[in-house]
Amino acid sequence: MAEEVKLFRTWSSPYALRIVWALKLKGIEYETIFEDLTNKSPSLLQYNPIHGKVPVLVHDGKPVCESLVILEYVDETWKHNPLLPQDPYEKSMARFWANFGDDKLMKSIWQLFIAHEKDQDVAAVAALENLKLVEEQLKGKKFFHGETIGYLDLAFGWIANIVSILEEIMSLKLVDGERFPHLSSWIQHFMDAPVIRDCWPPRDKMIIKFQVMRENYLAPATPK
Ligand SMILES: N[C@@H](CCC(=O)N[C@@H](CS)C(=O)NCC(=O)O)C(=O)O
């Protein structure tokens, strides 16, 4: 019997995009279920009762939640075109940096994006320091694990897309070729790969979405 693979996602989620790319790189057929996060479907809440978030991958009726966990599940289930390094130390380092990306880097860039003007310089220093750490991981490499796209490229994929969207909205350049030569060249290689390029959400829609989010964060609280 053919396997049943379903992906619950939204059109814009950078976390879900990791799984779209992984399934594409592995050549796995799947069904997409687009969620409206303002009105989550009963299925999403059933499959991810703890967080109620996308992405959720459902494989033959079994749900897997959290994008980095799903990436590992995909890699271990369909072993061709491996995403994670095979060496245990390399693998643990890949997990470490992926967690750093979500826990520290993404948060610091978001803090900068929603900072009021007076707090922007301090927020920028934190974001740039974190970006510098990623830059160092890319020295002498085309992709994070060498010559082909792998787990960490997918985990950091949002940098290639969302950072430039936030930069455009803030009218501020964070990742430039002079300050971040390795990261800039990685972004170019990553964006140029057809498997990646073909899946980007529409940029104009993303700009509007993030603009609205920023305005909502920066709007003064209305008195009660
Ligand atoms: N750590 C989660 C984060 C997923 C996440 O934050 N997804 C957002 C969409 S980008 C979501 O579903 N938000 C709905 C909510 O917070 O209720 C992962 O890696 O999968």
The ligand as an ORCA input file, in Angstrom:
! r2SCAN-3c Opt
* xyz 0 1
  N       9.220     25.771     16.919
  C       8.177     25.591     15.948
  C       7.647     26.956     15.541
  C       6.468     26.852     14.582
  C       5.685     28.151     14.519
  O       5.936     29.103     15.288
  N       4.719     28.194     13.602
  C       3.843     29.345     13.510
  C       3.670     29.756     12.045
  S       5.182     30.441     11.396
  C       2.452     28.949     14.031
  O       1.950     27.911     13.699
  N       1.843     29.824     14.849
  C       0.525     29.600     15.360
  C       0.397     29.930     16.797
  O       1.394     30.386     17.414
  O      -0.679     29.768     17.346
  C       8.701     24.802     14.762
  O       9.929     24.824     14.554
  O       7.932     24.122     14.088
*
